[in-house]
Amino acid sequence: MRKFSISDIEGLIGIKAHTIRAWEVRYNLVPPKRTPTNIRFYNEDDLRTLLNIVALNENGYKISKIARMGQEVISNLVGKLKTDLGKESLQMMSLCKATIAFDELEFVRVLNTCIGEMGLVKTMDLVIFPFMKKIGMLWQTGAIDPAHEHFASNLIRERIIIEINSVGQPVLSGTKKFLLFLPESEMHENGLLFARYLLKSRGHDSLYLGLETPYSDLIKVVESYRPDFAFTVLTSLNLGKNVNKIIGKVMDHLNVPLLVAGSLISEFDILVQDRLTPLKNVRDMTDFLEYL
């Protein structure tokens, strides 16, 4: 069973370490285990318990009251909260919990329920993109394994593809052609797949090249496909400091307007360039397509 430090727990549940220690001291809530050398740690059961406690606390239950509850009561109350899809933070926490446990059935249940009630666009904006950003940061800090990120990303990818395939092609006057690709060293595909969904649902054509497209191929594809726009997504944290350099290199291989979305676009200052449109969030993406 995996072991977590208190800093790992802090990142996973979004509660400061001093608060977790205060819960332990005042209410004996989730006391940590100790190694033979007296190093404190938490296991996966402790993490699940803390996630449940945070869920109840964020929904109006006082810690002093939660401390008097048994595990079964806490779990049942959290189960009832999960029906309230107005609580996007709760849905994100549920996805984190399922990811840590590699619980595919629970992950898919939460994801499907969100999409069924809110639709794909709102789910991606309020739940999935914040969730994937959190998972990526936890992976970078070593709080979770790469396998956890791959587990979650692939389940999300499968569902977005289902949504893409379920969209009928609406008739649209003034249909545009989009070239969708990820540049070299960018391997996070879900944002690009979501862009494909948005384009298809609004009647536009797209050519999907997927991840790690060689720069040299872009020139050839543009000459053959003749898109009105190129579209890429930048999310990998290791590319952050070089984001403007990467955008510049992409534009050197394109002679069409470039749309760039992804978490790096919202986190870094993007240099203004002709033919470049940064899209910082889902609203920017939908607004661009609406007024195209």
C-alpha positions, 0 to 999 in steps of 0.5 A: 500500500502506498505511503504519503507524507503530510505534504503529499496529503496537503497537495492531494486534498487541498488542506494545509498541513497545519490544519490536518495536524490540528484535526489530529490533535483536537479531534484525533481525526486520522492520526498518521502511522509511523515507520520503525524510525518514527517517521509519520506517514499516511496510507491510502485508507487514510487518504480516502478518509481525509477526502471524505472529511474534506467533502463533508466540511466543504458542504457545511459539516463542522469538523467537531461533528464529523469527528463524532461520526463513524466511518460508515456514516461519513461514507453514506453522507458523502455518497448522498453529496455526490448527487449534487452536481452543483458542487464541482469541487466535490466531483473533482475530489471524487475523481481524485479519490477514484484515480488514487484507488485505480477505481475505473467503475467509480471514475467512469460513474462520476464522469458519466454523471457529470456529462449527463447532467452538465454536458461535455463543455461545462464538465470539461470547464468546471471539473475535468480541466481543473482535475487534470491540472491538479493531477499533473502537478501531483505527478510532477511533485511525486505525490502520485505515480505517472500511472495514476495520470495515465489511468485518468487521462485514458478514461477521459480520452475514451469518453471524449471520443464517444462524445465526438462520435455521437455528434451529427454533422450540422449544416453550417454556412461558412464552414471553416477547416481546422488543422489540429495537432500537438507539437513535438514533446507535447503528449497530453491529447485531451484538450485537443480532442475537446477542440475537435468535439467543439468544432464538429458540434458547430459544423466545422471540418477538422483534420486531426493529427494528434500528439507529437507532430513533427514540425517539418510535417506541418508545412506539407499538411498545410499545403495539402489540406489548406486549412483556414486555421491551425489549432494546438494545445500546450499543457505539459509543465516541462514546456512552460518556460519555453512556451513562447519559443515553441509557439514561435517554432510552430508559426515558423512552419505555418502560413495560416492563423494559429489558435493556441489553448491549454493551461500554459496559455493561461499561466504564462505571458504569451507574446503578441504575434500576427496570426496568433490567437491565444485561448486562455479558457473554454469560454475563449474557445467557445466565443471564438467559434461563436463569432467566427 
